[in-house]
């Protein structure tokens, strides 16, 4: 039986030279039987059926995804990459390529942007499953059970959460997996010009999808350089050329089009210091998502060759996990920022198991024959456990129907060029199509570069018809609570949320706004709505906010209007 392991010299193998000379199609189907095609087809179909069965209808993206879809919608309608139609371009959608592709699909296929996002993510998840299976079979000669098991676990795993919520994780994960597969090919079979170019191209696309994808691609390059034994310069030159030429053109265009080198959320969310707590959160997330397979890492310590294989993976995974100490860990719904590590980690672990098994077959065939059935049963049980485990991960309910329904009630007034200043800047702007100022600065270059703070003059530029802010009375000091509920700002109040809430409260009082509603499931967590007086639709908009049921974000709890209730004097959990 052929042993699949890290070769002493990747260019000495006759098999490597032969495979390098195969045509592109032969490279794909080499050692890939008709049964493999059937299994891959069954896996793809099973994944598709699973995703359809778990698709939430009507389509309801989460708050942060709605922000991105607003950009896609404006782009699809020919307005460019803008937050507010008619204003200068701004990129609050950090998932750049994902956002653009949704807009293109929507425009070309005449689809709603929500449906376009679901279609793109759906296809990405199915293709990832096929790549997982084909890659393990093709590169490692993995037993069919191992390849199919890891592919099925990926397909029946967390991907449906991101499809329902509208996050780019499956699309991002697909191109990270493709990059990793090509890098693994270089490690196992040698570096060729074609492989080096494909590695750089997939890595560049990964970087276009999300900004942290650039760092991820660089880490995968480091892993591959460590794993290969020859022609490292070809990898470096190809990678550098693609990123320098294509990346340089893209970066120059960004500066010209947006006026800033980085997406707006970079300025709003960059922590300005090391957030050590994020390292714990990020590490825990990685362990949580890979928990059923973590015992397999022990196979990486059995020999020097295996430890080298393990090091290739760790060179990428460990720094990427630690990266989040530099960035605020907000809005990491369903651990979407770390999910990109899951497909490539599963691919690595599938390869690690296979290399060990092939070595056992080669060196101790009798023992391998004895262990074959028990080990197959253990692997099958592990895959079943992993699938069940994933189905029970991240089941905390999330609902944003309240903001969505309100946004739809406000949408008929969008043609009048009304505007709102809000903290919850996803669903309301997307569904209402009003001009909007994002209080958090994720979609507003002025606020982001003003240290995340609103000013009265900036609010006054928009003369907003609606002011809305979110009061969290939990885990706050008395001073923070007074700032949020009464607009009283004392020296110890430094939080951006409290300062901006106070700014909007005081602006509303100063300019005579109507307190339309104070919607909350409890008086510890509520949404405050103010409406401008004395414009044509003032009463109608107050009614749209006040006279309909309202449901709280995340919990979906039916809210109570606390307008006439006394404000809490101390935070709820002090």
C-alpha positions in Angstrom: 0.0 0.0 0.0 1.3 3.4 -0.9 2.3 5.6 2.1 1.0 9.1 2.0 3.3 11.3 4.0 5.4 14.4 3.8 8.2 13.4 1.4 11.8 14.0 2.2 12.1 15.9 -1.0 9.0 16.9 -2.9 10.8 17.0 -6.2 12.5 13.6 -6.0 9.3 11.6 -6.4 8.6 10.2 -9.9 4.9 10.2 -9.1 5.1 14.0 -8.2 6.7 14.8 -11.5 4.2 12.7 -13.4 1.2 14.3 -11.7 2.6 17.8 -12.3 2.6 17.1 -16.0 -0.9 15.9 -16.2 -3.6 18.1 -17.9 -5.8 20.1 -15.6 -8.7 17.7 -15.9 -6.5 14.7 -15.3 -5.1 16.4 -12.2 -8.7 16.7 -10.9 -9.8 13.1 -11.7 -6.6 11.2 -11.0 -7.3 8.4 -8.6 -11.0 9.5 -8.6 -13.3 6.6 -9.4 -16.8 6.5 -10.6 -17.9 5.6 -7.1 -16.2 8.7 -5.9 -18.3 10.7 -8.3 -21.4 9.0 -7.0 -20.5 9.6 -3.4 -19.6 13.3 -4.1 -23.0 13.7 -5.8 -24.8 12.1 -2.9 -23.0 14.3 -0.4 -23.8 17.4 -2.5 -27.5 16.4 -2.7 -27.7 15.6 1.0 -26.2 18.9 1.9 -28.6 20.7 -0.4 -31.6 18.9 1.1 -30.3 19.6 4.7 -30.0 23.3 3.9 -33.4 23.5 2.3 -34.9 21.8 5.3 -33.2 24.3 7.7 -33.9 27.4 5.6 -35.9 30.0 7.5 -38.8 31.5 5.6 -39.5 34.3 5.0 -35.8 35.2 4.5 -34.7 37.3 7.5 -31.1 38.3 7.7 -29.6 39.4 11.0 -29.0 43.1 11.8 -25.4 43.2 10.7 -26.1 41.4 7.5 -28.9 43.8 6.7 -26.3 46.6 6.7 -24.3 44.8 4.0 -27.4 44.0 2.0 -28.3 47.7 1.9 -25.0 48.3 0.1 -25.7 45.4 -2.3 -29.2 46.8 -3.0 -27.9 50.3 -3.8 -25.1 48.8 -5.9 -27.6 46.5 -7.8 -29.8 49.6 -8.5 -26.8 51.4 -10.1 -26.1 53.9 -7.3 -22.6 52.6 -6.6 -21.2 51.4 -3.2 -23.0 53.9 -1.0 -24.9 53.8 2.3 -27.2 56.7 1.4 -28.2 57.2 -2.2 -26.8 60.5 -3.5 -24.0 60.7 -1.0 -20.3 59.9 -1.5 -19.2 56.2 -1.6 -18.5 54.6 1.8 -17.7 51.0 2.6 -19.2 49.8 5.8 -19.6 46.3 4.3 -16.2 44.7 5.2 -17.1 41.6 3.2 -16.3 43.5 -0.1 -16.4 40.8 -2.7 -19.4 39.1 -1.1 -21.3 42.4 -1.1 -20.5 43.1 -4.8 -21.4 39.6 -6.0 -24.8 39.8 -4.2 -25.4 43.1 -6.0 -24.4 41.6 -9.4 -26.5 38.5 -8.9 -29.5 40.6 -7.9 -29.1 42.9 -10.9 -28.4 40.2 -13.5 -30.9 37.6 -12.3 -33.6 40.2 -11.2 -33.6 38.8 -7.7 -34.1 40.3 -4.4 -30.8 40.9 -2.6 -31.8 38.6 0.2 -32.5 35.8 -2.2 -29.2 36.5 -4.0 -27.3 36.2 -0.7 -29.0 32.9 0.1 -28.3 31.5 -3.3 -24.6 32.5 -3.1 -24.1 31.1 0.3 -26.1 27.9 -0.5 -23.9 27.1 -3.5 -20.8 27.9 -1.5 -21.7 25.5 1.2 -22.5 22.7 -1.3 -19.3 23.3 -3.3 -17.2 23.3 0.0 -18.5 19.8 0.7 -17.5 18.5 -2.7 -14.1 20.2 -2.4 -13.6 18.6 1.1 -14.4 15.1 -0.2 -12.5 15.4 -3.5 -9.5 17.0 -1.9 -9.1 14.3 0.8 -9.6 11.5 -1.7 -7.3 13.1 -4.3 -4.5 14.4 -2.2 -4.3 12.0 0.7 -5.9 8.9 -0.9 -8.2 9.0 2.2 -10.5 6.0 2.8 -14.0 6.8 1.5 -15.4 6.7 5.0 -12.9 9.3 6.2 -13.4 11.7 3.2 -17.2 11.3 3.2 -17.4 11.7 7.0 -15.5 14.9 7.1 -17.4 16.2 4.1 -20.8 15.3 5.6 -19.9 16.9 8.9 -19.1 20.1 7.1 -22.2 20.0 5.0 -24.5 19.2 7.9 -22.7 21.6 10.2 -22.9 25.2 11.1 -23.3 26.6 7.5 -27.1 26.8 7.7 -26.9 29.4 10.5 -24.9 31.7 8.2 -27.3 31.1 5.2 -30.3 32.0 7.3 -28.6 35.1 8.9 -27.0 36.3 5.6 -23.4 36.2 6.8 -20.6 35.5 4.3 -18.9 32.7 6.3 -19.6 29.8 3.9 -18.4 31.9 0.9 -15.3 33.0 2.8 -14.7 29.5 4.0 -14.9 28.0 0.5 -12.1 30.2 -0.8 -9.9 29.6 2.3 -10.4 25.9 1.8 -9.5 26.1 -1.9 -6.3 28.0 -1.0 -5.5 25.5 1.7 -6.1 22.6 -0.7 -3.7 24.0 -3.3 -1.1 24.7 -0.6 -1.4 21.1 0.6 -0.9 20.0 -3.0 2.3 21.9 -3.1 3.4 20.4 0.2 2.6 16.8 -0.8 3.4 16.8 -4.5 5.7 19.7 -5.1 5.4 23.3 -6.2 4.7 24.0 -9.9 4.1 27.3 -11.6 0.4 26.5 -12.1 0.0 25.5 -8.4 1.8 28.6 -7.2 -0.5 30.8 -9.3 -3.6 29.1 -8.2 -2.5 29.3 -4.6 -1.9 33.1 -5.0 -5.2 33.6 -6.9 -7.3 31.8 -4.3 -5.5 33.6 -1.5 -6.1 37.0 -3.2 -9.9 36.2 -3.6 -10.0 35.2 0.1 -8.5 38.6 0.9 -11.1 40.4 -1.2 -14.0 38.7 0.6 -12.9 40.0 4.1 -10.0 42.2 5.2 -8.8 39.6 7.6 -8.6 37.2 4.6 -5.4 39.0 3.6 -3.8 38.0 6.9 -5.2 34.5 6.6 -3.8 34.2 3.1 -0.4 35.3 4.3 -0.5 32.8 7.1 -1.4 30.0 4.7 1.6 31.1 2.6 3.8 30.8 5.7 2.4 27.3 6.4 3.0 26.2 2.8 6.5 27.6 2.8 7.3 25.6 5.9 5.8 22.4 4.5 7.5 22.4 1.1 11.1 21.4 0.7 11.9 23.0 -2.7 10.9 25.9 -5.0 9.8 28.1 -2.2 10.9 31.2 -4.2 8.3 30.3 -6.9 5.6 30.4 -4.3 6.8 33.7 -2.8 7.2 35.4 -6.2 3.8 34.2 -7.5 2.1 35.3 -4.3 3.9 38.6 -4.2 3.1 39.3 -7.9 -0.6 38.6 -7.6 -1.0 40.6 -4.4 1.3 43.4 -5.6 -0.3 43.8 -9.0 -3.9 42.9 -8.4 -3.9 44.1 -4.8 -2.1 47.3 -5.8 -4.7 48.1 -8.4 -7.5 47.3 -6.0 -5.9 49.4 -3.2 -5.4 52.4 -5.6 -9.0 52.1 -6.7 -10.2 52.0 -3.1 -8.3 55.2 -2.3 -9.7 56.9 -5.3 -13.3 55.7 -4.9 -13.8 55.7 -1.1 -11.1 58.2 -0.1 -9.9 55.9 2.7 -7.5 52.9 2.5 -9.6 50.7 4.9 -13.3 49.9 5.4 -15.1 52.3 7.8 -15.6 49.6 10.5 -11.8 49.4 10.8 -11.7 52.9 12.2 -14.9 52.3 14.3 -13.9 48.9 15.7 -10.1 49.0 15.9 -9.5 48.7 19.6 -6.4 50.9 19.8 -4.9 48.4 22.2 -4.5 44.8 23.0 -7.7 43.1 24.1 -6.4 40.1 26.0 -10.0 38.9 26.8 -10.6 38.5 23.1 -7.8 35.8 22.9 -9.8 33.8 25.4 -13.0 34.3 23.5 -11.4 33.5 20.2 -9.7 30.4 21.5 -12.8 29.1 23.2 -14.7 29.6 19.9 -12.2 27.5 18.0 -12.3 24.7 20.6 -16.1 24.9 20.6 -16.5 24.5 16.8 -13.9 21.8 16.4 -14.5 19.9 19.7 -15.6 16.5 18.3 -12.4 16.3 16.2 -9.8 17.7 18.7 -8.7 14.3 20.0 -7.4 13.6 16.5 -4.7 16.2 17.0 -2.9 13.7 19.1 -1.9 11.8 16.0 0.3 14.8 15.1 2.7 13.9 18.0 3.4 10.3 16.9 6.5 11.1 14.8 8.7 13.9 13.5 7.0 13.7 10.1 3.6 14.0 11.8 4.7 16.9 14.0 5.8 18.7 10.8 2.4 18.2 9.3 0.8 19.5 12.6 3.1 22.5 12.5 1.9 23.4 9.0 -1.7 23.7 10.4 -0.7 25.5 13.6 1.3 28.2 11.7 -2.0 29.3 10.2 -4.5 28.6 13.0 -2.8 29.9 16.1 -1.9 33.4 14.8 -5.3 33.8 13.1 -7.0 32.9 16.4 -4.9 35.4 18.2 -5.5 38.1 15.7 -8.7 39.2 17.4 -6.8 40.7 20.3 -6.4 43.8 18.1 -10.0 44.1 17.0 -13.2 44.6 19.0 -15.1 41.3 19.3 -18.5 42.7 18.6 -21.3 41.1 16.6 -19.5 37.7 16.3 -22.8 36.0 15.7 -22.6 32.2 15.5 -18.8 32.6 15.7 -18.8 33.8 12.1 -15.3 35.4 12.3 -13.7 32.1 13.3 -15.8 29.8 11.1 -13.3 30.2 8.2 -10.9 28.0 10.2 -13.4 25.1 10.3 -13.2 23.8 6.7 -9.5 24.0 6.4 -9.0 22.5 9.9 -11.3 19.6 9.1 -9.4 19.1 5.8 -6.1 19.0 7.8 -7.5 16.6 10.4 -8.8 14.3 7.7 -5.3 14.3 6.1 -3.7 13.6 9.5 -5.9 10.5 10.1 -5.3 9.3 6.6 -1.5 9.6 6.8 -1.4 7.7 10.0 -3.6 5.0 8.6 -1.6 4.5 5.4 1.6 4.4 7.4 0.0 1.7 9.6 -1.1 -0.3 6.6 2.4 0.0 5.1 4.5 -0.9 8.2 2.2 -3.2 10.1 -0.3 -4.7 7.6 -1.6 -7.4 9.9 -2.3 -5.0 12.7 -4.0 -2.7 10.3 -6.2 -5.4 9.0 -7.3 -6.4 12.5 -8.0 -2.8 13.4 -9.8 -1.8 10.2 -13.4 -2.6 11.3 -13.2 -1.3 14.9 -11.5 1.9 13.7 -14.1 2.3 10.9 -16.9 2.0 13.5 -15.2 4.5 15.8 -14.8 7.0 13.0 -18.4 6.5 11.9 -19.5 7.2 15.5 -17.3 10.2 15.7 -18.8 11.7 12.6 -22.4 11.0 13.8 -21.5 12.6 17.2 -20.0 15.6 15.4 -23.1 16.1 13.2 -25.4 15.9 16.2 -23.1 18.2 18.2 -23.1 20.8 15.5 -26.9 20.7 15.2 -27.1 21.6 18.9 -24.5 24.4 18.7 -25.7 28.1 18.6 -29.4 27.4 19.1 -30.0 30.6 21.0 -33.0 32.2 19.1 -32.7 35.4 17.3 -35.5 37.5 15.9 -35.5 41.0 14.4 -39.1 41.0 13.2 -40.0 44.1 15.2 -37.5 46.3 13.4 -38.2 44.7 10.0 -42.0 45.3 10.3 -41.4 48.9 11.4 -39.0 49.4 8.5 -41.6 48.1 6.1 -44.2 50.5 7.5 -41.8 53.4 7.0 -40.8 52.4 3.5 -43.6 54.2 1.7 -42.1 57.5 2.9 -38.6 56.8 1.5 -39.3 58.7 -1.7 -39.6 61.9 0.5 -36.0 61.7 1.4 -36.6 61.4 5.1 -33.7 60.5 7.3 -33.0 58.8 10.7 -30.2 58.7 13.2 -30.1 55.3 14.9 -28.1 52.9 16.9 -29.6 49.8 15.3 -28.5 50.6 11.8 -29.3 47.3 10.0 -32.9 46.4 9.6 -34.5 49.8 9.9 -32.4 51.5 7.1 -32.5 48.4 4.9 -36.2 47.8 5.0 -37.3 51.4 5.2 -34.8 52.7 2.5 -34.5 56.0 4.4 -31.4 58.0 4.5 -29.6 57.0 7.7 -26.8 58.0 10.1 -25.3 55.0 11.8 -24.6 56.1 15.4 -22.0 53.4 15.9 -19.9 54.7 12.9 -19.8 51.3 11.1 -21.4 52.9 8.0 -20.5 56.6 8.5 -17.0 57.8 7.9 -17.5 61.0 9.9 -18.6 59.2 13.0 -16.0 56.5 12.7 -13.1 59.0 12.3 -14.5 61.2 15.1 -13.7 58.4 17.6 -17.2 56.9 17.2 -18.9 60.0 18.5 -21.8 62.0 17.1 -21.9 65.8 17.3 -25.0 68.1 17.4 -23.8 69.8 14.2 -23.5 66.5 12.3 -27.0 65.5 13.4 -28.3 68.9 12.3 -26.9 68.4 8.8 -29.5 65.7 8.3 -32.4 67.3 10.2 -33.6 63.7 11.0 -37.3 62.9 11.1 -36.5 59.9 13.5 -34.0 59.6 16.3 -33.6 56.1 17.7 -31.2 54.8 20.3 -30.8 51.6 22.3 -30.6 51.8 26.1 -28.8 49.0 27.8 -29.4 49.5 31.6 -27.5 46.3 32.3 -23.9 46.2 33.5 -23.7 50.0 33.5 -22.8 52.5 36.1 -25.3 55.0 37.5 -23.5 57.7 35.5 -23.9 55.8 32.3 -27.5 55.1 33.0 -28.2 58.8 33.6 -26.4 59.7 30.3 -28.5 57.3 28.4 -31.9 58.0 30.0 -31.6 61.7 31.0 -28.8 63.1 28.8 -26.8 64.0 31.9 -23.1 63.5 31.0 -20.7 63.5 34.0 -16.9 63.3 33.7 -16.8 59.6 34.4 -19.0 58.8 31.4 -16.6 57.7 28.6 -18.4 55.0 26.7 -19.3 55.9 23.2 -22.8 54.3 23.5 -23.7 56.4 26.5 -22.2 59.6 25.1 -24.1 59.2 21.8 -27.4 58.2 23.5 -27.0 61.4 25.6 -26.3 63.4 22.5 -29.5 62.2 20.8 -31.6 62.5 23.9 -30.5 66.2 24.3 -30.9 66.9 20.6 -34.4 65.6 20.7 -35.4 67.6 23.7 -33.8 70.8 22.5 -35.5 70.6 19.1 -38.9 69.6 20.4 -39.2 66.0 19.1 -42.1 63.9 20.0 -41.3 60.8 22.2 -43.1 58.3 20.0 -42.3 55.1 22.0 -39.9 53.5 24.5 -40.2 49.9 23.5 -38.7 47.2 25.8 -39.2 43.7 26.9 -37.9 44.9 30.3 -36.9 48.3 31.5 -33.3 47.1 31.3 -33.1 46.9 27.6 -35.2 49.2 25.4 -35.4 51.2 22.2 -36.2 54.9 22.4 -37.9 56.5 19.4 -38.2 60.3 18.9 -40.1 61.8 15.9 -39.6 65.4 14.6 -42.6 67.7 15.0 -44.4 69.7 12.4 -43.6 68.0 9.1 -46.3 66.6 6.7 -46.1 63.0 7.9 -45.2 63.5 11.5 -48.4 62.1 13.0 -48.5 59.1 10.6 -44.9 58.2 11.4 -45.5 58.5 15.2 -48.5 56.1 14.6 -46.4 53.7 12.6 -44.0 53.5 15.5 -46.4 53.6 18.4 -49.6 52.0 17.3 -48.4 48.6 16.2 -47.0 45.6 18.1 -43.2 45.8 18.5 -40.9 42.8 19.1 -37.5 43.1 20.7 -34.3 42.2 18.8 -32.8 38.8 19.5 -35.5 37.5 21.8 -38.5 38.4 19.7 -40.3 39.2 22.9 -43.4 41.3 22.6 -42.4 44.8 23.8 -44.1 47.1 26.2 -44.2 50.9 25.7 -42.4 52.4 28.8 -43.1 56.0 27.9 -45.1 56.7 31.0 -43.1 54.6 33.4 -40.5 56.2 35.7 -37.0 55.7 34.4 -34.8 53.3 36.5 -32.6 55.1 38.9 -29.9 52.4 39.0 -28.7 49.9 36.5 -30.6 46.6 36.6 -27.7 44.4 37.7 -25.7 46.7 40.0 
